């Protein structure tokens, strides 16, 4: 019954910035891992950035230095600040979480939010 809802996507010019948000809703759960992935037609979904169980951060090489992932634990929300966006980063961006509810591990995906970077 846990849902992830992404927001913040839209149209931006190359070199511009967007901030994505992903909010987990529900009750009686805790999050182990939470992060962002992206996917374009004909390509596999790829990691952009994520928090690990230990609180460290993994970034795609292409995102390092330009993207920043952050979180608000009280609101079960993770953010992705994307700066200096490139046209090739146009994609559907998905939030993903590994969580525990009722002593069971669950993997949950959001519905996605579209980011379009114009040249």
NORFEN-V20695 format. One record per pair of residues at least 24 apart in sequence whose ideal C-beta (glycine too) atoms are under 10 Angstrom apart, sorted by the first residue. I is the first residue (numbers start at 1). J is the second residue. If there is no record, write none. Layout:
((I	J) (I	J))
This chain:
((1	25) (1	26) (1	27) (1	28) (1	29) (1	101) (1	102) (1	106) (1	108) (2	26) (2	27) (2	28) (2	29) (2	31) (2	76) (2	97) (2	99) (2	101) (2	106) (2	108) (3	108) (3	109) (3	110) (3	111) (4	34) (4	76) (4	77) (4	78) (4	94) (4	95) (4	96) (4	97) (4	99) (4	108) (4	109) (4	110) (4	111) (4	112) (5	77) (5	95) (5	110) (5	111) (5	113) (6	36) (6	78) (6	80) (6	92) (6	93) (6	94) (6	95) (6	109) (6	110) (6	111) (6	112) (6	113) (6	114) (7	95) (7	110) (7	113) (8	79) (8	80) (8	81) (8	82) (8	93) (8	113) (8	115) (9	91) (9	92) (9	93) (9	112) (9	113) (9	114) (9	115) (9	116) (10	113) (10	114) (10	115) (10	116) (11	90) (11	114) (11	115) (11	116) (11	117) (11	118) (12	82) (12	85) (12	89) (12	90) (12	115) (12	116) (12	117) (12	118) (13	85) (13	87) (13	117) (13	118) (13	119) (14	84) (14	85) (14	86) (14	87) (14	88) (14	89) (14	90) (14	117) (14	118) (14	119) (15	83) (15	84) (15	85) (15	86) (15	117) (15	119) (16	82) (16	83) (16	84) (16	85) (16	117) (16	118) (17	66) (17	67) (17	81) (17	82) (17	83) (17	84) (17	85) (18	80) (18	81) (18	82) (18	83) (18	85) (18	89) (18	93) (18	113) (18	115) (18	116) (18	117) (19	68) (19	70) (19	79) (19	80) (19	81) (19	82) (19	83) (20	48) (20	67) (20	69) (20	78) (20	79) (20	80) (20	81) (20	82) (20	93) (20	94) (20	95) (20	113) (20	115) (21	70) (21	72) (21	75) (21	77) (21	78) (21	79) (21	80) (21	95) (21	113) (22	71) (22	76) (22	77) (22	78) (22	79) (22	80) (22	93) (22	94) (22	95) (22	96) (22	97) (22	110) (22	113) (23	72) (23	75) (23	76) (23	77) (23	78) (23	79) (23	95) (23	110) (24	75) (24	76) (24	77) (24	78) (24	95) (24	97) (24	99) (24	108) (24	110) (25	75) (25	76) (25	77) (26	76) (26	99) (26	101) (26	108) (27	101) (28	100) (28	101) (28	102) (29	76) (29	97) (29	99) (29	100) (29	101) (29	102) (29	104) (29	106) (29	108) (30	73) (30	76) (30	99) (30	100) (30	101) (31	71) (31	73) (31	76) (31	78) (31	97) (31	98) (31	99) (31	100) (31	108) (32	97) (32	98) (32	99) (32	100) (32	105) (32	106) (32	107) (33	58) (33	96) (33	97) (33	98) (33	99) (33	107) (34	69) (34	71) (34	73) (34	76) (34	77) (34	78) (34	95) (34	96) (34	97) (34	98) (34	99) (34	108) (35	59) (35	69) (35	71) (35	78) (35	80) (35	94) (35	95) (35	96) (35	97) (35	98) (36	60) (36	63) (36	67) (36	69) (36	78) (36	79) (36	80) (36	82) (36	93) (36	94) (36	95) (36	96) (36	110) (36	113) (37	91) (37	92) (37	93) (37	94) (37	95) (37	96) (37	109) (37	110) (37	112) (38	63) (38	80) (38	89) (38	90) (38	91) (38	92) (38	93) (38	94) (38	112) (38	113) (38	115) (39	91) (39	92) (39	93) (39	94) (39	112) (40	88) (40	89) (40	90) (40	91) (40	92) (41	91) (41	92) (43	91) (45	91) (45	92) (45	94) (45	96) (45	109) (45	112) (46	91) (47	96) (48	80) (48	82) (48	89) (48	91) (48	93) (48	94) (49	78) (49	80) (49	81) (49	82) (50	78) (50	80) (50	95) (50	96) (50	97) (50	98) (51	78) (51	97) (52	98) (53	98) (62	86) (62	88) (62	89) (63	89) (80	115) (82	115) (82	117) (85	115) (85	116) (85	117) (85	118) (86	117) (86	119) (87	116) (87	117) (87	118) (87	119) (88	117) (88	119) (89	115) (89	116) (89	117) (90	114) (90	115) (90	116) (90	117) (90	118) (90	119) (91	115) (91	116) (91	117))
